[in-house]
Amino acid sequence: MKFLAITLIVHRPDPTTGVQKSTHERFREVLDNALLAEELGFDGFGVGERHERPFISSSPTVVLSHIAALTRRIRLFTAVTTLSLLDPVRAYEDYATLDHLSGGRLDLIIGKGNGTAQRELFHVTPEDQWERNAESYEVFRQLWRQDKVTARTRFRPELRDAEVWPRPYQQPIRVWHGSATSKESVDLAARYGDPLFSANVTNPIEPYAELIRYYRERWEHYGHDPADIAVGAGTAGLYVAPTTQEALAAYRPVFENNLAFQQQVGLPIVFETLEDYVERSSALIGSPQQVIDKVHRYHEQFGHTVLHLHADASGLTDRQHRDSLELFQSAVTPVLRKDIPDPPFDWGPVLPEPASAADH
């Protein structure tokens, strides 16, 4: 199993202290968390893309480029690239450049995105959002694979023998399809034989498990080998402590303040108590063994081989956050790496096979 640390770069007051860092301090915190993830041995670090309050992750290519310059080993993920809002040609240029600068360490997770404000900002309607996402992905996919592209498009000017530079480093880049609630993104992933990344954050396990089952059905419908399936899944929160009691005591203020925030802004309340949240959500809160057991329960439903965790302290103190990540990496990760297989592909850069002597 592989492990990612992911941030959406939420920028609001700390759930516990009420203090809000400056924008500059928040970006510095993201960079520090990326360095920590590499130091602790995480396999990837992801940065989201949102174009509305309370997020400041509107330019993930810039953030990931800076992280690429600071790190050497860790793979870099988008979480997610909102192709429904973007010109696929411009997105290709940005990400192909970033892929070169990072030495082929880039993976994309794409999706239509959430949020009314960002949709209105880009003049995208709920009715055409899925079609925009699919069209942009199809154009992006061609640009990454072909030197010249001709494409009839509805949502941007058509392409006729278009050349777009720079040409790619990874050939092709790996693209995951982010899925929260819709069958459209799941079907698109299965159609192209691409890996799926389930959000698995807001609700109990059932709707996410149903979509992953649908993905597997559609994968076989399109004629792909079931052995090539790769599924990733998110988590709603993380706090690992030596005992369950210590974990609950430390995380309770975080949960209660987040609950109050959800009530204040009118969000639906799915988990009303910390105990229910720990039991029925995807949050990994408890002792190392408790966390291991929970990941196994989810794996039985999902068959996932990649797991993402929160890169941010999110209401914990910096010391609590680091201690939790260190304990996860020392006591949880080794067991899960042994028990659960890796994705069915190499984790490094996706490069063309070297030419053999017979090819010349």
C-alpha positions, 0 to 999 in steps of 0.5 A, spaced: 500 500 500 502 507 498 500 513 502 499 520 500 499 526 505 494 531 501 492 538 503 486 543 500 489 549 503 483 551 507 484 558 510 480 559 516 481 560 523 484 554 527 478 550 529 481 549 536 484 556 537 480 561 533 487 564 530 487 565 523 494 565 520 496 570 514 496 567 507 503 567 507 504 563 513 499 558 511 503 557 504 509 556 508 505 551 512 504 547 506 511 547 504 513 545 511 508 539 511 510 537 504 518 537 507 515 533 513 511 528 509 518 526 505 522 526 511 517 521 514 517 516 508 510 518 505 509 516 498 506 522 495 504 529 497 497 532 494 495 539 493 488 540 491 485 546 487 479 550 489 477 557 487 472 559 492 473 561 500 475 558 504 481 555 500 487 558 497 489 552 492 487 556 486 494 555 483 496 548 484 501 548 479 505 553 482 505 550 489 507 543 486 513 546 482 515 550 489 515 543 492 518 539 487 524 544 488 524 543 495 524 535 495 527 529 491 523 523 492 516 524 493 511 523 488 506 530 487 499 529 486 493 534 484 487 533 488 483 534 484 485 538 478 478 541 476 478 540 468 471 542 468 473 549 469 480 549 465 482 550 458 485 543 457 491 546 452 493 551 458 492 545 463 497 541 459 502 546 458 502 547 466 502 540 468 507 538 462 512 543 464 511 541 472 512 534 470 519 536 467 521 540 473 519 535 478 523 529 474 517 525 472 514 525 479 507 528 477 500 524 478 494 528 476 487 526 480 482 530 475 475 531 477 469 536 475 470 540 482 465 542 487 462 549 489 457 554 486 462 560 487 467 557 483 463 554 478 460 561 477 466 564 477 468 560 470 461 561 468 460 553 468 453 551 469 451 544 473 448 542 467 454 542 462 459 541 468 460 533 466 460 534 459 466 540 460 470 535 464 469 529 459 471 533 453 477 537 457 480 530 459 479 527 452 483 533 449 488 533 455 489 526 454 490 527 446 495 532 447 499 528 452 500 522 447 500 526 440 505 531 437 499 534 433 492 534 435 485 535 431 479 535 436 472 538 435 470 541 441 464 545 444 467 548 450 473 551 447 476 553 440 477 547 435 484 544 434 487 543 427 493 540 427 495 543 433 502 543 436 503 544 444 509 545 447 513 543 451 512 535 449 511 531 455 516 528 460 512 522 462 509 518 456 504 518 458 502 521 465 498 517 470 491 520 471 487 518 476 479 520 476 477 523 483 470 520 485 465 523 490 458 521 488 457 521 481 457 515 476 459 519 470 467 520 473 467 513 475 465 511 468 470 515 465 475 512 469 473 505 467 472 507 459 479 509 459 482 504 463 485 509 468 485 508 476 480 511 481 480 515 487 474 515 491 474 521 496 471 517 501 470 523 506 463 526 508 459 520 508 459 513 511 462 507 507 456 505 503 455 510 497 463 510 496 463 502 496 457 502 491 461 507 486 467 503 487 463 496 485 460 500 479 467 502 477 469 495 477 463 493 473 464 498 468 472 496 467 470 489 465 464 492 461 470 496 457 474 490 456 480 491 461 483 486 465 481 486 472 488 485 475 490 492 472 485 496 477 487 501 481 483 504 487 485 510 492 481 512 497 481 518 502 480 519 510 476 524 513 481 525 519 487 522 522 490 522 529 494 516 532 496 515 539 499 510 543 492 508 546 485 509 544 483 513 550 489 518 549 487 519 541 479 521 543 481 526 548 486 529 544 481 529 538 475 531 541 476 539 541 478 538 534 471 534 532 467 539 537 469 545 534 469 543 527 461 540 528 460 547 531 463 550 524 458 546 520 452 548 524 454 555 524 454 555 516 449 550 515 452 544 513 449 537 513 451 534 520 452 527 518 456 525 525 453 528 531 458 525 536 466 523 536 464 516 538 460 516 531 465 519 527 470 514 529 466 508 528 462 510 522 466 515 518 473 514 514 477 518 520 483 514 523 483 516 530 485 511 535 491 506 537 495 503 532 492 497 532 485 500 531 487 504 525 490 498 522 483 494 523 479 500 520 483 500 514 483 493 513 475 493 514 475 499 508 480 495 504 475 489 504 469 493 501 474 498 496 480 493 495 484 500 495 491 500 494 493 507 495 490 511 502 491 519 503 491 522 509 491 529 511 497 533 511 495 539 515 494 539 523 487 541 522 486 543 529 491 539 532 497 542 535 504 542 531 507 537 536 500 533 536 500 533 528 507 530 528 507 525 533 501 522 530 504 522 523 510 519 526 507 514 530 502 512 523 509 511 519 512 507 525 507 503 527 501 503 522 504 503 515 509 497 516 503 493 517 499 495 512 504 495 507 505 488 508 498 486 508 495 490 502 499 490 495 501 496 492 498 498 485 499 494 479 504 499 476 511 502 478 510 508 482 516 512 479 516 516 472 512 513 466 517 513 461 517 509 454 520 503 454 527 503 451 528 501 444 531 494 443 537 493 438 531 489 434 528 496 433 534 499 429 
